[in-house]
Amino acid sequence: MADLRTNFAGIKSPNPFWLASGPPTDKAYNVNRAFEAGWGGVVWKTVGDPIINTTSRYWANDHNNSHVAGFTNIELISDRPIDVNLREIKEVKKNWPDRAVVVSLMVPCTEPDWEDILVKVNETDADGIELNFGCPHGMSERGMGASVGQVPEYVEMVSRWAKKHSNMPVIVKLTPNITDILAPAAAAKAGGADAVSLINTVASIVSVDLDTMSPLPSVNGKGSHGGYCGPAVRPIALRMVGDIARDEKIAGIPISGIGGVGTWHDAAEFIALDCGTVQVCTAVMHHGFRIVSDMVDGLSNWMDSKEYPTIDSFRGQAVPNFVRWEELDMNYELLARINQDTCIECGKCHIACEDTAHQAISMKRTNGSRTYEVIDEECVGCNLCALVCPVENCITMYAVENKKPYLAWQDDPRNPANAAAAE
Amino acid sequence: MSHPDIAAGRRDAAGYAELNTDSKPPLNSGQAVIEASRCYYCFDAPCVEACPTGIDIPGFIGKISSGNIRGAALDILEPNIFGGMCARVCPTEVLCEQVCVRTAQEEKPVTIGLLQRHATDQFFATNEQPFTRAADTGKKIAVVGAGPAGLSAAHRLSRFGHSVTVFEALSKPGGLNEYGIAAYKVPNMFAQKEASFILGLGGIEVQYGKALGSEITLGDLRNDFDAVFLGMGQFGVRALEDEGAELGGVVPAVKFIAELRQAGDLSKLPVGRKIVVIGGGNTAIDVAVQSHRLGAEDVTIVYRRGPEQMSATGHEQEFAKSDGVRIRHWAKPSRVIGEDGHVTGVEFERTRANSNGGIEGTGDTYELPADTVFIAIGQMFEGTPLDGDSLDGDTLEIQSGRIQVGEAGATSLQGVYAGGDCVAGEDLTVQAVEDGKQAAIAIDQYLKG
């Protein structure tokens, strides 16, 4: 039985599954229910001077009849008084001593404002704080959230204030709405932050209502940009996490992975890229807190099957394999193979390759049946056919035993730079 | 039993309503989108090949998914103007759905028929007439029969700009759609609504009560029109030749179905209590199920061979059984038994397959009591209307009881085309529609000379 316990920058939790700061962690009622369901920790909905929200706050896009492929919101931080939130946080932590309770914070960008709230949070006995430098909508227009996170100097400055005035581990939550995630991550580290969490939501228009011509969600005919999250952003999050995890200067800083985590499998991918915990929001807003049951025993069962006794035993194992393109093996050769016994003759591999790739899948008609075969000479091993095939394991990719050694692009004779050098 | 137990009013109102309720309920919009998402959007899709009219099935299903219902409906109606009817009556389990790649993968095809019905139903509800006619060509074409073949041909010919006159023996359009299939397959007057939609194109005049051989002759049509399309179906009914076939209560199944379909008030339609249906096709199923729903107690279909040889599909057979109809195989009628001129039962002889692929009687017999016997052993082409026609010495070739045709329905007579059940081939609505369409295209080419 795998040990799922985590120690993230000194914050302990019985499993790596935390709820991200957001509507699910808005108040004690929800958080108690989450802990009852088995969540390892929560990052409380961002505390700050209470705001007023609009009605009509969320929207989602579907893909191929799959609901909530992506999700957006235009909610702001907590609409409840600071002292109410802090009182509930203290009470919840007292009742759930084994769970992680982290307080997300956002106040105007001055040291007195931060000092003022940090001193109050110190009294809650919570396990840590998370600086919300990521929220891309609404608060950013008021000089907070992503408008701080997009300026590395501000990130470093506020991180320093936080370390100075807080008695807790400081997690800096990063915004993906920048060109280079390494800049704010390095700034957080320079400011003394104990950990980073990412990604916050992506600035977005998730949909436009073609009848009213209003972006969605629509507030009386108008829409502002929202923060996009859910399964659709997971690849973006994984890449930004990977960038930080492999960076020589920043690597080693604890990372809490956020962005489209809905299953144990998603979580394991983030952990493989060096995340110590993951944070979940959209998936519970879609299905409720109960999904943590599968996350916990799914991860445990998978770890048992791979003989990983602890989270740390596989954490970061994919990082060394996340390389620059130039380091990929130019001598590696894949070919596609179609299993004729399981082929259902849908023709999707053929038309995808014929129209959009390398004309490497032939089509034969005999007595009303269709045979699709790979033309090895034309196949470049791109995976497209295997990806579009609706039958599991019908099209597989196999490595050609060409006995050629590893060859990086810099050493490849086909590299024009090498040709020039040879002349 | 001198008074056969044949009476009306055996059911209550709810019971009669069953006769006019969809046996396969339509999909709602949500269900349609879920089902449409199961389509893999195959390339060179087997389902398209299996459709006699060649509807781009993955294409229209993709349009349902994207919310483009009008586009979906027109992708159906362009190649098949009877797309609404075919969605209801096509034996999809032996056509498009049989070859759906999902059948190979999980034995559960995309329900193409129901999706086609969804798209066409939604579109018809808009009352839009999407098709237009080309400029008038000045050519006049006669179409015999206002069934699927005839109206399909007429619609396509009118779109080409030709003026079409349809001669229909009965008083309504639709052919078998209106007169020959079970009401629960086409409730709510769908056959008439669809015919109105088709005729709504314009350029098509229908003359009712005009039967070939009595009110009109092929010779006259050839003289008066630039081309002729024959789509009169198989009006004749194959009769039982056994002893007692002339007894009261021995009725052609199609006659009873037509009476039922045209009855204003089903509670006034008499039905027997013990019914024997002889035959193995969809007509046998339709008459059996409808009799049972009218209140007959015992309804038994008897077919001379096994379930696999029945032309009614397995799906249809199961439907009948689930409705309370019994099906007995491997027996053929040897005589009809009667009293006072009315049937009281049928004697059957058990049969078995013989070595040359046919069947033979075993000599072993049994009797089934019956106050009504429906004969559903097939329809046939009624050739007599063409006898003695003045064809100027030409001959309309008939083979095995059907009009002989070449490519695109060309008959042995120049300018005369034929299609649907009066020619050889599958007796399916969808095939009749395709025959009419192909003949119309050929006629257009012929007239352009």
Interface residues (C-beta under 8 A of the other chain):
Chain A: N64 N65 I344 E345 C346 G347 K348 H350 I351 M363 G368 R370 P390 V391
Chain B: V33 I34 A36 S37 Y40 Y41 C42 F43 D44 A45 P46 E49 S65 V101 R102 A104 Q105
